[in-house]
Amino acid sequence: MPLPRGKGISCTLNKCDITIAGPLGDDWTYENVARWTTYNGGIFCNVVDKDVTHVLATPEQYKAKTPNIKLAIKYKAHIVTKDWFEDSLYKKRRLNEEDYSLKSIDQKAKSKKELEAKAQKGIEQAESFINTNLYHIYRDDTYFSYEITLTRNDKENGNVGQRYQLYLWESNAKPHLYQFAAKFYKKPRDSRPSIHRPRETPVLLETALKDFKVFFYQKTGIHWNDRIAKAGTTDKSKFRYQPPTGGKPVGALDDPAPEGWSIFGSGTDSASSTKKDQEQAVDKAVSRKRKSPVEPVQRSGSEKRQRLEKETAKEKKDDKKKVEREKAKERREEKPSCENSVSSRTSGKSAAVTNNSSNININININNKKRARACEDDGLAVKNHETAKRQKVQEAGADIHAATANAPSDGEQPEKSDLSAVARAVRKSRERTV
């Protein structure tokens, strides 16, 4: 029976119906948990029923699957440790139950079992096929997956629904190693295909790719580089390859093989050639293709993504530099025009200043000439004035001398009329000078 909802001073455990699966140790008894729950706004239940939302338990109780734990699982209640209860009260808010859930014990145990089963399956596959835990399907530069299907429907010979599944595996570890393998399904619903694996150990990409192409040629009669151009043209007794459609990657294409080309050498029958001759012919063909600059470098998916990211970053950097160079060029082109305009303005100003200064100099020279001419005129006037004055004084002196010469001798007094006449002559001469 659930106790009535408490009217505590906190609402931390509001809408929480809590119980415990058993003794939790120390002071975690039914009475204390009920008091703490009620004080924080929750409801404590004595039994586990459909109303219970949280069950506090220990990992040992959960592993033992006690009756309360079974009921909690049945009613889909949260089975958490007491740490959830304590941390929620300490932080005064309801915390996420997933971080304290004991159901993670089952999840971890389940994950561990799945991992062990996967590892065991990989070990079993490695004995006859490939350990898929250590290898993945190889993809080339065009993101073409080297996992193809060859089919054959030859009703005349009774070969109906037969197919080959070809794989080129790449190791997860670096440096990468590669291995070719194939499965043959004799019937449409064959659950036990036969395995073809030419090498027991992984090899380099060139060798594994050579094995892949040789096997493809043996089963289809078509060179790998002609798989698209000659698709669907093989004889019914041979297997056929259907290239991907719908815009999917079809793989890199090298130079097509010349007419009459064979992996066993030109003009040599495959049935009569020895194994050694076949291997030598294949090695020569692969080495010839390896030296060809047309064949792209094979890389893994991660390396391809890194290369594409680097190329994108480089292109962005180059574009940025190009834009900066163009802006700098535009600025350099605009700068001379500014200098020309400034020089034109300055030259105009300097010309104006020069004209003004020349005008000022001309005016100064004219004024100086005027002043000099005025001074010369004044000097000439003064000189003429002094000459005229001097002449008048001399004339007056001559008149006085003549008058004195006509004066009487000793004892004789000059006449008043003569004196007055002399005085008048001197006064007139002075007035004229003035």
C-alpha positions as CSV (number, residue, x, y, z in Angstrom):
1,M,0.0,0.0,0.0
2,P,1.5,3.4,-0.9
3,L,1.7,5.9,1.8
4,P,0.0,9.3,1.3
5,R,2.0,11.8,-0.7
6,G,4.0,13.8,1.7
7,K,3.8,17.6,2.1
8,G,7.5,18.2,2.6
9,I,9.4,21.3,2.0
10,S,10.9,20.0,-1.3
11,C,9.3,18.8,-4.6
12,T,12.4,17.0,-5.8
13,L,10.6,13.6,-6.0
14,N,7.3,14.9,-7.2
15,K,5.3,12.2,-9.2
16,C,7.7,9.5,-8.1
17,D,6.4,6.3,-6.4
18,I,9.5,4.7,-4.9
19,T,10.2,1.4,-3.2
20,I,13.3,-0.8,-2.4
21,A,14.0,-4.3,-3.6
22,G,15.6,-5.2,-0.2
23,P,18.0,-4.0,2.4
24,L,20.5,-1.5,0.9
25,G,22.9,-1.4,3.8
26,D,23.7,1.1,6.5
27,D,20.8,3.4,7.2
28,W,18.9,2.5,4.1
29,T,15.9,0.9,5.8
30,Y,12.3,1.0,4.8
31,E,11.5,3.6,7.5
32,N,14.3,6.0,6.5
33,V,13.7,5.7,2.8
34,A,9.9,6.3,3.4
35,R,10.7,9.4,5.5
36,W,13.2,10.8,3.0
37,T,10.8,10.2,0.1
38,T,7.8,11.8,1.8
39,Y,9.9,14.8,2.9
40,N,10.9,15.5,-0.7
41,G,7.4,15.3,-2.2
42,G,7.3,11.6,-3.3
43,I,5.3,8.5,-2.4
44,F,6.9,5.4,-0.8
45,C,5.3,2.0,-1.6
46,N,5.7,-1.1,0.6
47,V,5.3,-3.5,-2.4
48,V,6.0,-3.4,-6.1
49,D,2.9,-2.8,-8.2
50,K,1.9,-1.2,-11.4
51,D,2.0,2.3,-9.8
52,V,5.7,2.1,-8.8
53,T,8.0,4.2,-10.9
54,H,11.4,3.6,-9.2
55,V,12.8,0.6,-7.5
56,L,16.1,1.0,-5.5
57,A,18.3,-2.1,-5.6
58,T,21.9,-3.3,-5.5
59,P,23.7,-5.0,-8.5
60,E,23.7,-8.3,-6.5
61,Q,19.9,-8.1,-6.1
62,Y,19.5,-7.4,-9.8
63,K,21.7,-10.3,-10.9
64,A,19.9,-12.6,-8.5
65,K,16.5,-11.5,-10.0
66,T,14.7,-11.3,-6.7
67,P,10.9,-11.3,-6.7
68,N,10.8,-7.5,-6.4
69,I,13.2,-7.2,-9.4
70,K,11.1,-9.5,-11.5
71,L,7.9,-7.5,-10.7
72,A,9.8,-4.3,-11.5
73,I,10.8,-5.7,-14.9
74,K,7.3,-6.8,-15.5
75,Y,5.8,-3.4,-14.7
76,K,8.6,-1.6,-16.6
77,A,9.7,0.4,-13.6
78,H,13.1,2.1,-13.3
79,I,15.5,-0.2,-11.5
80,V,18.2,2.1,-10.2
81,T,20.9,2.2,-7.5
82,K,20.6,4.2,-4.3
83,D,23.0,6.7,-5.8
84,W,20.2,8.0,-8.0
85,F,18.1,8.7,-4.9
86,E,21.0,10.3,-3.0
87,D,22.3,12.5,-5.9
88,S,18.7,13.7,-6.8
89,L,18.2,14.9,-3.2
90,Y,21.6,16.5,-3.1
91,K,21.1,18.4,-6.3
92,K,17.5,19.1,-5.6
93,R,16.2,17.9,-8.9
94,R,15.3,14.6,-10.5
95,L,18.3,13.2,-12.4
96,N,18.2,11.0,-15.5
97,E,17.6,7.4,-14.5
98,E,19.6,6.0,-17.5
99,D,22.9,7.0,-15.8
100,Y,22.1,4.9,-12.7
101,S,20.0,2.1,-14.3
102,L,20.9,-1.5,-13.4
103,K,19.5,-2.7,-16.7
104,S,22.8,-1.7,-18.3
105,I,24.2,-4.8,-16.6
106,D,22.1,-6.9,-18.9
107,Q,23.0,-4.8,-21.9
108,K,26.7,-5.0,-21.2
109,A,26.5,-8.8,-20.7
110,K,24.5,-9.0,-23.9
111,S,27.1,-6.9,-25.8
112,K,29.9,-9.0,-24.4
113,K,28.2,-12.2,-25.6
114,E,27.6,-10.8,-29.1
115,L,31.2,-9.7,-29.3
116,E,32.5,-13.1,-28.3
117,A,30.1,-14.7,-30.8
118,K,31.3,-12.4,-33.5
119,A,34.9,-13.1,-32.7
120,Q,34.3,-16.8,-32.7
121,K,32.5,-16.6,-36.0
122,G,35.4,-14.7,-37.5
123,I,37.8,-17.3,-36.4
124,E,35.7,-20.0,-37.9
125,Q,35.4,-18.1,-41.2
126,A,39.2,-17.5,-41.3
127,E,39.8,-21.2,-41.4
128,S,38.0,-21.6,-44.8
129,F,37.2,-18.1,-46.0
130,I,38.1,-14.6,-44.5
131,N,37.9,-13.2,-41.0
132,T,35.4,-10.4,-41.5
133,N,36.3,-8.9,-38.2
134,L,39.8,-8.0,-39.5
135,Y,39.0,-7.3,-43.2
136,H,36.5,-5.2,-45.2
137,I,35.7,-5.0,-48.9
138,Y,38.2,-2.9,-50.9
139,R,37.0,0.2,-52.8
140,D,39.1,2.0,-55.5
141,D,39.4,5.7,-56.2
142,T,35.9,5.7,-57.9
143,Y,34.4,4.2,-54.7
144,F,33.7,1.0,-56.7
145,S,33.3,-2.0,-54.3
146,Y,35.2,-5.0,-55.4
147,E,32.4,-7.4,-54.6
148,I,30.8,-8.7,-57.8
149,T,28.5,-11.5,-59.0
150,L,29.0,-13.7,-62.0
151,T,25.9,-15.7,-63.1
152,R,25.4,-18.6,-65.6
153,N,22.1,-20.0,-67.0
154,D,23.0,-22.8,-69.4
155,K,19.9,-25.0,-69.7
156,E,21.4,-27.2,-72.4
157,N,24.1,-28.4,-70.1
158,G,22.0,-28.2,-67.0
159,N,23.9,-25.3,-65.4
160,V,21.0,-23.2,-64.2
161,G,21.1,-20.6,-61.4
162,Q,24.9,-20.9,-60.9
163,R,26.8,-18.0,-59.6
164,Y,30.2,-16.8,-58.4
165,Q,30.6,-14.2,-55.7
166,L,34.0,-12.5,-56.0
167,Y,35.6,-10.5,-53.1
168,L,38.7,-8.4,-52.8
169,W,39.4,-7.9,-49.1
170,E,41.4,-5.1,-47.4
171,S,42.8,-5.4,-43.9
172,N,41.5,-2.9,-41.2
173,A,45.1,-2.6,-39.9
174,K,47.8,-0.5,-41.6
175,P,49.8,-1.0,-43.7
176,H,46.9,-2.6,-45.6
177,L,47.2,-6.1,-46.9
178,Y,44.8,-7.7,-49.3
179,Q,43.3,-11.1,-50.1
180,F,41.2,-12.5,-52.9
181,A,38.4,-15.0,-52.3
182,A,35.4,-16.3,-54.1
183,K,32.2,-18.4,-53.4
184,F,30.6,-20.7,-55.8
185,Y,26.8,-21.4,-55.5
186,K,26.0,-24.5,-57.6
187,K,22.2,-24.1,-57.0
188,P,19.9,-21.1,-56.7
189,R,19.4,-21.8,-53.0
190,D,22.7,-23.4,-52.1
191,S,23.4,-22.7,-48.4
192,R,26.8,-24.3,-48.5
193,P,28.9,-22.7,-51.2
194,S,32.3,-23.9,-52.1
195,I,35.2,-21.5,-51.3
196,H,38.0,-20.6,-53.7
197,R,41.0,-18.9,-52.0
198,P,44.2,-19.1,-54.1
199,R,46.4,-17.8,-51.2
200,E,46.4,-18.7,-47.5
201,T,48.1,-15.4,-46.4
202,P,47.3,-11.8,-47.3
203,V,49.5,-10.1,-50.0
204,L,50.0,-6.6,-51.5
205,L,47.3,-5.0,-53.5
206,E,49.0,-5.6,-56.9
207,T,49.2,-9.3,-56.3
208,A,45.6,-9.6,-54.9
209,L,44.2,-7.5,-57.8
210,K,46.0,-9.8,-60.3
211,D,44.4,-12.8,-58.7
212,F,41.0,-11.1,-59.0
213,K,41.4,-10.2,-62.7
214,V,42.8,-13.6,-63.6
215,F,39.9,-15.4,-62.0
216,F,37.4,-13.0,-63.7
217,Y,39.0,-13.8,-67.1
218,Q,38.9,-17.5,-66.5
219,K,35.2,-17.5,-65.7
220,T,33.9,-15.0,-68.2
221,G,36.5,-15.1,-71.0
222,I,36.6,-11.3,-71.0
223,H,39.4,-9.1,-69.8
224,W,38.6,-7.0,-66.7
225,N,39.0,-3.7,-68.6
226,D,36.5,-4.9,-71.3
227,R,33.8,-5.8,-68.7
228,I,31.6,-2.9,-69.7
229,A,32.1,-2.8,-73.4
230,K,31.6,-6.5,-73.8
231,A,29.0,-7.1,-71.1
232,G,26.4,-9.6,-72.2
233,T,28.3,-10.8,-75.2
234,T,29.8,-14.0,-73.7
235,D,28.9,-17.5,-74.6
236,K,26.2,-19.3,-72.6
237,S,28.7,-21.7,-71.3
238,K,30.6,-18.8,-69.6
239,F,29.6,-16.8,-66.7
240,R,28.3,-13.3,-67.3
241,Y,28.9,-10.0,-65.4
242,Q,26.3,-7.3,-65.2
243,P,27.9,-3.8,-64.5
244,P,26.2,-1.5,-61.9
245,T,23.5,0.7,-63.2
246,G,21.7,3.8,-62.0
247,G,24.7,6.0,-61.8
248,K,26.6,3.7,-59.4
249,P,30.4,3.5,-59.7
250,V,31.6,1.0,-62.3
251,G,35.3,1.0,-61.3
252,A,38.4,2.4,-62.9
253,L,39.1,1.5,-66.6
254,D,42.7,0.9,-67.8
255,D,43.8,0.6,-71.5
256,P,41.8,-2.2,-73.2
257,A,43.6,-5.4,-74.0
258,P,44.8,-5.8,-77.5
259,E,43.2,-8.3,-79.9
260,G,44.1,-11.9,-79.2
261,W,45.4,-11.0,-75.7
262,S,45.4,-13.9,-73.3
263,I,46.6,-14.2,-69.7
264,F,48.4,-17.3,-70.9
265,G,50.3,-15.5,-73.7
266,S,49.4,-14.8,-77.3
267,G,49.0,-17.8,-79.6
268,T,49.1,-20.3,-76.7
269,D,46.2,-22.6,-75.9
270,S,45.2,-22.5,-72.2
271,A,44.7,-26.2,-72.1
272,S,48.2,-27.1,-73.4
273,S,50.1,-24.4,-71.5
274,T,51.9,-25.3,-68.4
275,K,51.3,-23.7,-65.0
276,K,54.6,-22.0,-65.0
277,D,54.0,-20.4,-68.4
278,Q,50.7,-19.2,-67.2
279,E,52.2,-17.5,-64.2
280,Q,54.9,-15.9,-66.2
281,A,52.4,-14.5,-68.7
282,V,50.2,-13.1,-65.9
283,D,53.2,-11.5,-64.3
284,K,54.2,-9.8,-67.6
285,A,50.7,-8.6,-68.2
286,V,50.3,-7.1,-64.7
287,S,53.8,-5.5,-64.8
288,R,52.9,-4.0,-68.1
289,K,49.7,-2.5,-66.7
290,R,51.5,-1.4,-63.5
291,K,53.9,0.7,-65.5
292,S,51.1,2.3,-67.4
293,P,50.6,5.9,-66.2
294,V,46.9,5.7,-67.0
295,E,46.2,3.3,-64.1
296,P,45.2,5.3,-61.0
297,V,46.7,4.7,-57.6
298,Q,44.6,2.4,-55.5
299,R,43.8,3.8,-52.1
300,S,41.5,2.8,-49.2
301,G,38.3,4.7,-48.4
302,S,39.8,6.7,-45.5
303,E,42.8,7.7,-47.6
304,K,40.6,8.8,-50.4
305,R,38.5,10.9,-48.1
306,Q,41.6,12.5,-46.6
307,R,43.0,13.2,-50.1
308,L,39.8,14.8,-51.2
309,E,39.7,17.0,-48.1
310,K,43.3,18.1,-48.7
311,E,42.6,18.9,-52.3
312,T,39.5,20.9,-51.4
313,A,41.4,22.8,-48.7
314,K,44.2,23.5,-51.2
315,E,41.7,24.7,-53.9
316,K,40.1,27.1,-51.3
317,K,43.5,28.4,-50.3
318,D,44.5,28.9,-53.9
319,D,41.3,30.7,-54.7
320,K,41.8,33.0,-51.7
321,K,45.3,33.8,-52.8
322,K,44.1,34.5,-56.3
323,V,41.5,36.9,-55.0
324,E,44.1,38.7,-52.9
325,R,46.4,39.0,-55.9
326,E,43.6,40.4,-58.0
327,K,42.7,43.0,-55.3
328,A,46.4,44.0,-54.9
329,K,46.6,44.4,-58.7
330,E,43.5,46.6,-58.7
331,R,45.0,48.7,-56.0
332,R,48.2,49.1,-57.9
333,E,46.3,50.1,-61.0
334,E,44.3,52.6,-59.1
335,K,47.3,54.2,-57.3
336,P,48.9,55.9,-60.4
337,S,45.7,57.6,-61.4
338,C,45.5,59.1,-57.9
339,E,49.1,60.2,-58.2
340,N,48.3,61.7,-61.6
341,S,45.3,63.6,-60.2
342,V,47.3,64.8,-57.2
343,S,50.2,65.8,-59.4
344,S,47.9,67.6,-61.8
345,R,46.3,69.4,-58.9
346,T,49.7,70.3,-57.4
347,S,51.1,71.2,-60.8
348,G,48.0,73.5,-61.4
349,K,48.5,75.0,-58.0
350,S,52.2,75.5,-58.6
351,A,51.5,77.0,-62.0
352,A,49.0,79.4,-60.4
353,V,51.4,80.3,-57.7
354,T,54.1,80.8,-60.3
355,N,51.8,83.0,-62.3
356,N,50.8,85.0,-59.2
357,S,54.5,85.4,-58.2
358,S,55.4,86.5,-61.7
359,N,52.5,89.0,-61.7
360,I,53.6,90.2,-58.3
361,N,57.2,90.6,-59.5
362,I,56.0,92.5,-62.6
363,N,53.9,94.7,-60.5
364,I,56.8,95.3,-58.1
365,N,59.1,96.1,-61.0
366,I,56.5,98.5,-62.5
367,N,56.1,100.2,-59.1
368,N,59.9,100.4,-58.7
369,K,60.2,102.0,-62.1
370,K,57.4,104.4,-61.4
371,R,59.1,105.4,-58.1
372,A,62.5,105.7,-59.9
373,R,60.9,107.8,-62.6
374,A,59.1,110.0,-60.0
375,C,62.4,110.4,-58.1
376,E,64.2,111.4,-61.3
377,D,61.4,113.9,-62.1
378,D,61.6,115.3,-58.6
379,G,65.4,115.5,-58.8
380,L,65.2,117.3,-62.2
381,A,62.6,119.7,-60.9
382,V,64.8,120.5,-57.8
383,K,67.8,120.9,-60.0
384,N,66.0,123.2,-62.4
385,H,64.5,125.1,-59.5
386,E,68.0,125.6,-57.9
387,T,69.4,126.7,-61.3
388,A,66.6,129.2,-61.9
389,K,67.0,130.5,-58.3
390,R,70.8,130.8,-58.8
391,Q,70.3,132.7,-62.1
392,K,67.8,135.1,-60.5
393,V,70.2,135.7,-57.6
394,Q,73.0,136.3,-60.0
395,E,70.8,138.7,-62.0
396,A,69.8,140.5,-58.8
397,G,73.4,140.7,-57.9
398,A,74.3,142.1,-61.2
399,D,71.5,144.7,-60.9
400,I,72.8,145.7,-57.4
401,H,76.3,145.9,-58.7
402,A,75.2,148.1,-61.6
403,A,73.4,150.2,-59.2
404,T,76.3,150.6,-56.9
405,A,78.5,151.4,-59.9
406,N,76.3,154.3,-60.8
407,A,76.2,155.5,-57.2
408,P,78.1,158.9,-56.3
409,S,81.5,158.9,-54.9
410,D,82.7,159.7,-51.4
411,G,80.5,162.1,-49.7
412,E,77.7,161.7,-52.0
413,Q,74.5,160.0,-50.9
414,P,72.5,157.9,-53.3
415,E,69.1,159.1,-54.2
416,K,66.1,157.6,-52.5
417,S,64.5,156.8,-55.8
418,D,67.4,154.7,-56.8
419,L,67.4,152.8,-53.6
420,S,63.7,152.1,-53.8
421,A,64.1,150.9,-57.3
422,V,66.7,148.5,-56.2
423,A,64.6,147.2,-53.4
424,R,61.6,146.7,-55.6
425,A,63.8,144.8,-58.1
426,V,65.1,142.5,-55.4
427,R,61.6,141.9,-54.0
428,K,60.2,141.0,-57.5
429,S,63.0,138.6,-58.1
430,R,62.3,136.9,-54.8
431,E,58.6,136.7,-55.5
432,R,59.4,135.1,-58.9
433,T,61.6,132.5,-57.3
434,V,58.9,131.6,-54.8
